[in-house]
Amino acid sequence: MAAKGTAERRLRGPNDPERRARIAKAAIRVVAERGIDGLTHRAVAAVAGVPLGSTTYHFATLDDLLEVALHEAAENNVRELREWEGSLAPDADFATELATLVMGYIHELYPHTVVEYDLYVAALHRPRLRPASAAWDDALIELFRSRTDAVTGRLLAGLFCGLLMQAALAEPQPEHAEIEALFRRAIAGPGA
């Protein structure tokens, strides 16, 4: 009988090795569409196109889903930022480029920016998510430090995140020149 069960399992085909990743991406989509409060196993299963049991098998709690969504969003964002930084000329005006980046995030990529901040801020109320948010911060600091120095990199990471949040909420949104002036001041250092 055991041999028959093994043969039957083989006939069903291989496990879906991408299922966990699809569920993680679906969690981000659910947060984008419904916010953190709309994140449920059922909603994620529907978006991922998997049975409800698959979401609870891979991610037992909603915090598990939030954690994987936060990690996925952070990895995607950091990868995109590294690609952006790598595409800059060595002598690029970093303040101008940073301002252009912020403007892109608050205009063309606005929905993407909102999801990332929803996930990032979720760590305020869920201590388990704090290491993922801190790792995201560290990656930004490292990225900006590579174009400046350690202190300025940290300052730029905080300024970048704060400006994105403020600009996304502002009515009217700030102009490119205003954002650029803030980055230029931060890069120039004290007394500038």
Buried (B, 14 or more C-beta within 10 A) or exposed (E): EEEEEEEEEEEEEEEEEEBBBBBBBBBBBBBBEEEBEEBBBEBBBBBBEBEEEBBBEBBEEBBBBBBBBBBBBBBBBBEEBBEBBEEBEEEEBBBBBBBBBBBBBBEEBBEBBBBBBBBBEBBEEBEEBEEBBEBBBEBBBBBBBEBBEEEBBBBBBBBBBEBBBBBBEEEEBBEEEEBBBBBBEBBEEEEE
